[in-house]
Amino acid sequence: MAEPCGAGGDLDRWLAPFLAALGHKKRRTWAPLYLRGLMGPGERKSLQPMAARLGLPGHDQLHHFITSPTWDDGPLWRVLAERADRLLGGPEAVLVIDDTALPKKGDLSVGVARQYCGALGKRANCQALVSLTLARGEVPIPVGLRLFLPQEWTSKPRRCARAGVPAAEVEARSKGEIALAELDRLRAAGVRFGTVLADAGYGASAAFRRGLDERQLLWAVGIPRNQKVYTTAVRLRWPRARRGRPRKTPVPSEAPRAVEGVLAAARWRRVTWRRGTKGALAERFAAVRVRVGDGPITRPSRHLPGEEVWLVGEWRSSGERKYYLSNLPPDTPRRALVAAVKARWVCEQAHQQLKQELGLGHFEGRSWTGLHRHALMTCIAFAYLQHLRLEAARGRGENAAVPFGRRGATAAQPARGASRDHRTLVRPPRRAAPMPALQAPAPTASQSRTARVVLVGETGRPAPPPGGRGTRR
């Protein structure tokens, strides 16, 4: 079997902690092979095509390695978390919580149900994975992928048993609950980050935001436009009852309003948060302090005021408006708020590369164990390729993991009298160096496509193809 270019001793050295955690000799043999199959050439990263490209007589042993429930892959997830923390961890890193969908046909694959599929932009038959991505600057590493089981599965224990779902997992849990459990696992592994980011699918949940507060974490999350909030001037009163029992709950001095209405008359300023392949990315933003209407319920659909937080609005050039909440300190500058709420995009790039280049969605098995182990191996491959990229950047004297808010340190200052919110936050973009691909020498025509990993260049996106144009995000 030909040794893939770029692998060899460096991959073996980098995998040493993973192989030590595997323990069993045969598993230590098949894990590197599986990773080489994911990072090598070829359109499909399922078992049979990978076995053929690796020169194996069959795929049975790879299949046994990836689907066998007889060994615990928990230690591998822990080593991955430690590796990611060593590369990116610290108070300037962010942990992005999101989910990604894998379209499927049929109803036998574990967790498959008709639900919203972001890859298709509509409800479709798919599996939904809750993802956690550690990122610093424009460099992401996925450190958690956990399958969400819809009610169609949790209500049918026998169906779950046929798919190999552990008994402890056969319970109705929201995506937010899964995300918080994974967050606890990462913190136990020593992963360091400063802020947790999530979209409105998670931010709309008061229980999820409360869970982050209970863990004393800073966060910035998306919310729907009808989220109710109070002004910071709201007070709680205890009106005296004219008759009957005294009141058990106070009454707010004002009625809550939807965030859309609260920011309708706000002062919107243009803020640049980073540079894309076509130049500076800037939109109009507004930010005010509010108290979220997520306290105890006093009457049907009426909540008491909760904690004081930032309400941030984004007014895009298309006319669309987006809204966010954040518990960052009251003295946080507007540019830092914008940099925080817009930093979530990096996980979408990671999802795209996991699927298109490393074959996250190519697993053709139906079991719980096989799906999660395949996802684990794609995350390990991703982390290794990010390691190569960062090593190459250090060799060129560059720092690919500069935090978002620090990229303006060498930028030109604005003209005298210009608004502070117009200053550039990032350095002028340089063309990203292509990431090293692990490819077999002289691939055949059927293997002409190699993994163009990894992953996000210094401009925040992979380098466009020759003659092509980058897209603005």
N, C-alpha and C positions, 0 to 999 in steps of 0.2 A: 504494500500500500504506500503510495507516495505521501511524503510528509507535507502538509499544507504549508505554503510559504508564510513566514511571519510567526509561526507557532513555535515548535521546537522547544529549546530549553527555557525561554522566557515564560511561555505558557505553563510549563511543568513547574517552574519555581513559583509562579503566582498562584497556582492551584494547590500548592503544598498544604496550606491549612485546611482546605476543603477535603483533600484526600485523607488527611489525618482524621478528620471528623467522620469520614465514611467508614473507616475501620477495615471492612472486609476486603480481601485482596482483589476479588473479581469486580467488586463495585469500583475500586480504585482504578481498575483497568478500563471499565466501560464509561465512566464519567468523562474523562478527557476525549474519548472517541465521540461521545454524543455532542460535546461542545464543539469539536472540530466539524462535525456534521452540520451544526447550526450556523457556524461562521464561514463555512466553505461555500463553493459555488452551487448554483442550482436554483430553480424556481420554487420547488416544493421542499419543505423541511419536515416532512412526515417520515415515519420510520423506514419504509421500504426504499424510497429514493435516497435517503441518507446512507442506508446500508450499502446500496449499490455504488454510490460515489466513494464510500470509504473502502471499497474493495472487499466487503465481507461476503461470505457465501450465503448469508440469509440475515433476516432482521429479528429472529427469535430472541437472541440474547439481548439486543438493545431493547426489545419490547419488555422482556422480563425485568431489566434494570429499571425502566421508567415506570412500570405499572405494579411492581411487586409491593404488596402491603406489609411484607415481613420486616422491613427496616424503616426506621424513623428518619425523615429528612429534616426534622426540626433543627439539629445541629448545623446543617448546611445553611438554613435561613439565618441562623445566628452569625455564622462566619461571614455571610454576605453582608449583613448589617455592619459588622465590625470593619470589613474592607471598605464599604461605602463611607463609613464615618471617618476612616483614616484618610480617604481621598477628599472628602467634601465637608465633613462634620465641623461644627463650630457655631457660635452664636449668630454668625451672619448667614448661616444656611437656613433654608426653609424646607418644611415637610408638606408636600402637596398631596391632598386627599382628593381622589376622583374615582370614576369607574370607567371601564372600557368594555365594549361588547364584542362578542365573537359570533357572527351570523352562522347559523346551523340549519341543516335540513333534517326533517324527522324529529322524533320526540324521545329517543332513547338515550342520547348523550346527557350526562348528569347536569341538572340545573336548567335544561333547555325549556323555555317558555316564550309565549308571545309577550314581549315587553319592549320598552323603547330601546332602539338600537342606534347609538350615535353614529356608527359607521355608515348607516343607511339613511339617517335623518328621519326615521319613522318607527312605528311599532312593527316588530318583525320577530320571527323565531330566532332566538339567540341565547347565548350564555352571557351573564353579566358578572364581571370581576371587579371587586373593590380594589383599587390600587393606591399604594403609598409610594411617593417618589421623593427622595432626598435630593436637593438641588442647591447649588451655590453659583451665583453669577448666571451663566448660561449653560451650565453643565449639570445634567440630571443623571441619577442612577435609581431605577426602580428597586425598592427594597421590600415590597409586599404586594402580593396578588392573591386575593381570596374570593372564592366563588360565592355569590349571593344565591340563596335558594328561595325561589318564589313560593307562594302559598300552595301552588299546585303540587309542589314536591314535599314540603314539610307536613302537609296534611295526609300524606300517603307513605307511611314508614316502610312498607314492603317495596315500593318503587325505589325509595332511597337505598334500601338494603341491596337490591339488585345492582345498583350503580356503585356499590361499595362506600356509601357515605357513612362515616363513623357515627355511632349512636349519639354521641355528645353533640354532633352537628345537626341532628334532625330536630330542629326547633326553629320557630319563627323568629327571625332576627332582622331588624332593619339594616340598611347599608350603613347608617350612622353607627349603630351598635357594633357592627363588624369592624368598621374603621377605628373606633375607639379601642377595641380589643387588640387590633394590630398595632395601634399606636403604643399601647402599654407594653406589648412584646418588644417593640423597637427601643423604648426607653429602658427596659430591663436589660437589653443588649448593650446599652451605653451609647446609643446614637444621639448626637448632639445637634440641636437646631434651635433657631431663635423664634420662628413664627410658624404657625400652622395655617395653611391656605386651603380653601375648598370652594366649590361652586355653589349655586343656589340649591342644587339637589340636596346638599347637606346643610347649607347655611339656613335654609328655611325651617329647620328643626330646632325648636327651643331646647329640646333634650340634648341634642348634639352640642350646641353652643354651651349649655350648662355643663356638659361633661368636660369640655375643654377648660372652662373656668375652674371646675373642681380640681383639675390637674395643674392649675396655676400656670397655664400656657397663654402666650400671646397668639392672637388669631386674626385673620381677615377673611371673611366669607361673603359669597354672593347671596342675595336675597331677592324674592319676588317684589314687584312694584307695589303690591297691596299689603306688604308687611306693615303692621300698625306700630307707631312710635308716639311718644310724648315729648314735649319740649323739656329742657332741663329745669324750667321754672315750675313744673308740676308739683303740687303738694297733696298729701293725703289728709283728708278730713274725716272726722267721726261725728256725723250729724246725730243730734239727739232724737231718738225715736219718740213720736208723740204718744204712742201706745204700743203694747206688746213688749217683747223681749228687746234688750239693747242689741245694737249691731255687733256682729262678730268680725266684720271686715270693713276697712276704711273705704272712702269714696274719693277718687282722684278729683282734683280741682278743675280738670279740663278733660275733654274727650280725646281719645287717641285718633291720629290721622294716618292715612297711608303715606308711605315714604314718597310716592310720586307727587302728592300734593304738597308735602313739606318742602321739597326742593324745587317746586315749580317757580317760585319767586326768588330763589337763591341766586347768589352771585357766582356765575360760572367763569372759570379762567382756563386758558389754554395751557396745558402742561405736556412736556415731552418726557417720555419715560425710557425710551431706548431707541437705537437705530436698527432699522431693518435693511434688507438688501436694496431698497429703493430710497433710503434716506431716513430722516428722523420720523418716529411714530409719535404723533401728538393728537390729543383730543381735548375737549373742554370738560372740566371737572368742577364739582362743588362739594364742599365738606362742612358739616355742622355737627355739633354735639347734641345727642338726643338720649332719651331713656326708652329702651325697647319695651313694647307691650307684651312681655312674656312672663310676668309675675303670676301670682295665684289668681284664679278665676273668681270674679265677684258676681258675675251674672253670665248668662249664656253668651259665648263668643266675646266677652269683655275681660281683659286681663289687666291687673294692676301694673304699674311701671316697674321695670326691672332695673338692671345696672345701667349706668351712664356709659355710652360708647360713641364712636365715630359713625356717622352716616355719610357715605361717599356716593356721589352720583357721577356717572359718566355719560356724556352727551356725544354720541358718535356722529361723524360726518354724514352718515346715512340717515340720520334722524332718530335712530334707535337709542334708547336710554337704558342703562344698566345701573343697578344699585348694589351697594355693599355695606356691611357692618364690620367694624374692627374695634377691638379693645386695646389698641395701642395707646400709649399715654396721651393725656390732653395736650401736651406741648409738642406733639409730633408735627413737623412741617408738612405742608400739603404735598410737596414733591415726594416725601418719604411714604406718605399714605398711598399715593398713586403707584409708586414703585412696588409697594407691597401687594396691592390688589391686582396689579397687572403681571406679577411674577408667576402666576399660575400657568401661563401658556406653555412653560417649558415641559410640563408633564404630557401635554398633548403631542409634542415632538417625540418624547420617549415612547408613547404608545404607538405612534406611527412607525417608528423604527423597529420596535419589538415585533410588530405584525409584518411589515413589508420586508425587512432585512433579516430578521432572526426567526421568523415563522411561528410567532406566538399562536396564531389562529390555525396553524396547519396540523395540529394534533388530531388524529382520526380515531382515537380511542373514546370510550364512553364512560370510563370510571373516574371517580373522585380523585383517587391517588394518581392516576396517570396524568390527568389535566393539571393538577397542582405541581407535580414533579416536572412536567414539561415546562410549565411557567417558571419554575425555579431555575431550570437550566438556561432558559432564555435570559433571565435576569443576571445570572452569573456571567454568561457570555457578554452581555451588555456592559457589566461592570469591568470585565477584563479589557474590553475595547476602549472604554473610557480611561482606564489606566494607561493604555498605550498612547492615547491622545494627549493626556496630561504630561506623560513623560516626554513626548515629542515637543510639546509646548515649552517645557522647562529647558529642553535642549536648545531651543531658539531664543531663550531668555524672555519668554512670555508667560503670562499668568492667565490661563483660560477660565479660571474660576473666580474672577474679580466680582464681588457682589454688585447687584444692580445699581444701588445708590452711589457706589464709589467710582463708576466709570466716567464721571464728569471731571475727575481731578485734573486731567490734562487738557480738557476742552477749552476752546477759545471763550473768553468772557463776553457777555452780551454788550451791546452798545450802551453808553451811559444813559440812565433813565429808563432802560427797558425793564419790564416786569420780571421779578425773580422767577416767576413760574414759566418763563420762556427759555430758561437756560438749558443747554443740552445736558442730558444725564449720562451720555456715553461717549466714548471716543469715536472718531470717524471709523467706519468699518473697514476691515481688511479682508481680502478674500480668504476664506477658510481653507486651510490645507486639507486635502482629502485624507480621510482616516485610513489607516492600514487595513487592508482586507486580507483575510486568511483564505487564500485560494490555491487550488492545486495547479501546478505548472501545466501549461498548454491544455486548457480545458477543451472539451469537445463542443460541437455546436449546440448540443442540448444543455450544456453547462456554461454557456457564454455569460450568463448573468451572475455576477459575484456580489457578495454582501458589501454594500457601500456604507459600512458602519464606520464609525460612529460619529458623530450622530448629529450634534448641533454645533455648527461652527461659531466663531466669535461674533458673527453677525446675528446669531440666534437661529439660523436655518442652514440646512445643508447647501453646499455650493451648487448653483444652478448648472445644468448641463451646458456643454459648449454651444453657444449661439442661442441659449434659452434665456428667459428672464425670470428673476426671482419674484415672489409674490409678497404683497404687503400684508402683514398680520395686524 
